[in-house]
Amino acid sequence: MRVSEWAQFQQAFGEYHLLDRHGDPDLALFVKSAAGSDSDEVYVTGPDLDAIERLSPGDWTDCPAPSGEGIMLLAGTGDSWTHLGVRRQSPDGS
């Protein structure tokens, strides 16, 4: 996704999450960054993923919830981590 597409998608996702889904903890946008990598993996979880695909440039694939190091919650509620079963890395790296 180009930077301009990414910025538009983030804006559209945030509006959809807050205005249409009323902050639903089942809907979240995570990103996983690997040290030294030129690209990040974007994960969208939740209901009505077809609507999310319509907001984006496309090219999504189904996958399990993100795991491992370098995961950040970009859009969602604080409950999204636990509710969706995504393990949050502690500040000390564990």
Steps between C-alpha positions, in 0.01 A plus 500: 500500500648835403538765772215708357271194492604408854413846632159490330433147628593591859264798488215297349552214746498735799180666386335164429608365840378800698196615303359182347614236751485727811846396624424126479785314684464218245631730227869592509790595278840363600839540335800274545845643434813289482836654582694572183202439271394747233132406532244440771214251519154645557233293676131586511278292725131519567153484355397604149847479349344549155427860601865544602617363165281755322684777692841379390691458175451122546739205477416359846551136595347301787740416782505425873529775761844663514750366750861555598699818540437843349117504511324833548130585523432785256122518530272330746437506872732397781276194539582388146825334610334263745168473321664390173768284660799704386789486745635843586875527542599651833726808513795281604460289183350190661 
